[in-house]
């Protein structure tokens, strides 16, 4: 059996924008509706899918209002805990768009590069080799015009996120790893401009399954 670790933020955790909008705490999509669940179903019994999503997770940047969310700090422990891993998917960068972080798009991609190099330099794969990496450019962010608090928190985010496909694609080419552009398959819900509805989870899960299977075949 092959194993894939999915390392990401709330869109890997499965944050449901519709259910969460009416709740005082975050609500997840059902396991089978999350992109990780869709991917698991498509990959079949030959694969084990491990979800490692966390709401608010960044690449390397501290958010003083939501501590313990820096991906760089937790990633090595996740790799160690779940190895051997045939493939790791990495989809982070949306929370780096926060005004509090104040990072330009190019530095957000550099932050993803730090995590990518940790994965590719690790002994977390079979026989203590590095696992294969699928680097995923995060999806677009939507309009926050109807959400003034989020509009302030993510001021300038739409323009920065538009650069992700180019920047993350170039990074993947430099590192020689797999690449997928999430915005080709998933769109943020108009409810909050950040999180995927079930249809986007399904489309992304199908695309991720195909990309992971291709990488796994070469592992």
C-alpha positions in Angstrom: 0.0 0.0 0.0 1.2 3.5 -0.9 0.7 6.5 1.4 0.1 10.2 0.6 0.3 12.9 3.3 -1.8 16.0 2.5 -0.3 19.0 4.2 -2.3 22.2 4.1 -4.7 24.7 5.7 -8.5 25.0 6.2 -9.2 23.9 2.6 -7.4 20.6 3.3 -9.1 20.4 6.8 -12.4 20.7 4.9 -13.9 23.9 6.2 -17.5 24.2 5.1 -18.3 27.9 4.3 -22.1 27.5 4.4 -22.3 25.5 7.6 -19.7 27.6 9.3 -21.4 30.8 8.5 -24.3 29.8 10.7 -22.1 28.4 13.5 -19.9 30.0 16.3 -17.2 27.5 15.4 -15.8 26.0 12.2 -17.7 23.1 10.6 -16.1 20.5 8.3 -17.5 19.0 5.2 -18.2 15.3 5.7 -15.0 13.2 5.2 -16.3 11.7 2.0 -17.0 15.2 0.5 -13.6 16.7 1.3 -11.1 16.7 -1.6 -9.0 14.3 0.4 -11.9 11.9 0.7 -12.7 12.2 -3.0 -9.0 11.5 -3.8 -9.0 8.5 -1.5 -12.0 7.1 -3.2 -10.5 7.6 -6.6 -7.1 6.1 -5.6 -8.7 3.1 -4.1 -7.5 0.5 -1.6 -3.9 0.6 -2.9 -3.5 4.0 -1.2 -3.7 5.4 2.3 -4.6 9.1 2.5 -3.5 11.1 5.6 -5.1 14.5 6.2 -2.9 17.1 7.8 -5.0 20.3 7.4 -5.1 23.0 10.0 -7.3 26.2 10.0 -5.1 29.3 9.7 -1.9 27.4 8.8 0.8 29.5 7.1 4.0 28.5 5.3 6.7 30.2 7.5 5.0 33.3 8.8 3.8 34.0 12.4 0.3 35.3 12.9 0.3 36.6 16.5 -3.5 36.4 16.8 -3.6 32.7 15.9 -0.4 31.0 17.3 0.8 27.4 16.6 -0.1 27.7 12.9 3.4 27.9 11.2 3.7 25.1 8.7 7.5 25.0 8.9 7.4 24.3 12.6 5.1 21.3 12.4 6.0 19.8 9.1 9.1 17.9 10.2 7.1 16.2 13.0 4.3 15.3 10.6 6.8 13.7 8.2 8.5 11.8 11.0 5.2 10.6 12.5 3.7 9.3 9.3 6.7 7.9 7.3 7.2 6.1 5.1 5.4 8.4 2.7 5.3 7.8 -1.0 3.9 11.3 -1.9 3.3 14.5 0.0 0.9 17.2 -1.3 1.7 20.7 -0.1 -1.0 23.4 -0.5 -0.3 26.4 1.6 -0.2 30.2 1.1 -3.7 31.5 1.4 -3.3 32.5 5.1 0.0 34.2 4.2 -2.2 36.7 2.3 -3.4 38.3 5.5 -2.6 41.9 6.0 -1.2 41.0 9.4 1.5 38.9 7.8 2.2 41.6 5.1 4.1 39.3 2.8 4.3 39.9 -1.0 3.3 37.1 -3.3 6.9 36.3 -4.2 7.8 35.8 -0.5 4.8 33.6 0.1 6.1 31.4 -2.7 9.5 31.4 -1.1 7.8 30.3 2.1 6.3 27.4 0.3 9.7 26.7 -1.1 11.1 26.4 2.4 8.6 23.7 3.2 9.1 22.0 -0.2 12.8 21.7 0.5 12.2 20.2 3.9 10.1 17.5 2.3 12.5 16.8 -0.6 15.5 16.8 1.8 13.9 14.4 4.3 14.2 10.7 4.8 10.4 10.3 5.1 10.0 8.3 1.9 10.4 4.5 1.4 13.8 3.2 2.3 14.7 6.5 3.9 14.6 8.3 0.6 12.7 11.6 0.1 9.0 11.2 -0.8 7.7 12.6 -4.1 6.2 16.1 -3.8 3.1 17.6 -5.4 3.3 21.3 -5.0 -0.2 22.9 -5.3 -0.7 26.6 -6.0 -3.6 27.7 -3.8 -6.9 28.7 -5.4 -8.0 32.3 -5.9 -9.6 34.3 -3.2 -12.9 35.9 -3.9 -14.5 39.2 -3.2 -14.9 40.3 0.5 -17.0 43.3 -0.4 -19.9 42.0 1.7 -17.6 41.1 4.6 -15.9 44.2 5.9 -13.9 42.5 8.6 -12.4 39.9 6.2 -11.9 42.7 3.6 -9.6 44.4 6.1 -7.8 41.2 7.1 -7.1 40.2 3.5 -6.6 43.7 2.0 -4.8 43.2 -1.3 -5.1 39.4 -1.3 -6.9 39.0 -4.6 -4.1 40.6 -6.6 -1.4 38.7 -4.7 -3.2 35.4 -5.2 -3.4 35.9 -8.9 0.4 35.5 -9.0 0.4 32.1 -7.3 0.1 29.9 -10.4 3.1 31.5 -12.1 5.2 31.7 -8.9 4.4 28.2 -7.6 4.8 26.7 -11.1 8.2 28.2 -11.4 9.2 26.9 -8.0 8.0 23.4 -8.9 10.1 23.5 -12.1 13.1 24.6 -10.2 12.7 21.8 -7.6 11.8 19.2 -10.1 8.6 18.2 -8.3 5.0 17.7 -9.4 2.7 20.8 -9.8 -1.0 21.4 -9.8 -2.8 24.7 -10.0 -5.8 24.5 -7.6 -7.6 27.4 -9.2 -8.1 25.3 -12.4 -10.4 23.1 -10.4 -11.6 24.9 -7.2 -13.1 28.3 -6.6 -13.8 30.1 -3.3 -17.3 30.1 -2.1 -19.1 33.5 -2.4 -20.1 33.0 1.2 -16.7 33.9 2.5 -14.4 34.2 -0.5 -11.9 31.7 0.9 -13.3 28.2 1.3 -14.5 25.5 -1.1 -18.0 24.2 -1.5 -18.6 20.5 -2.1 -18.5 20.9 -5.9 -15.0 22.5 -5.7 -13.8 19.8 -3.3 -15.0 17.1 -5.7 -13.3 18.7 -8.7 -10.0 19.3 -6.9 -10.1 15.8 -5.4 -10.4 14.2 -8.8 -7.5 16.3 -10.1 -5.3 15.6 -7.1 -6.0 11.8 -7.4 -4.7 11.8 -11.0 -1.6 13.8 -10.1 -0.8 11.7 -7.0 -1.3 8.5 -8.9 1.1 9.7 -11.6 3.7 10.6 -9.0 3.2 7.4 -7.1 3.7 5.3 -10.3 7.2 6.8 -10.5 8.0 6.5 -6.8 
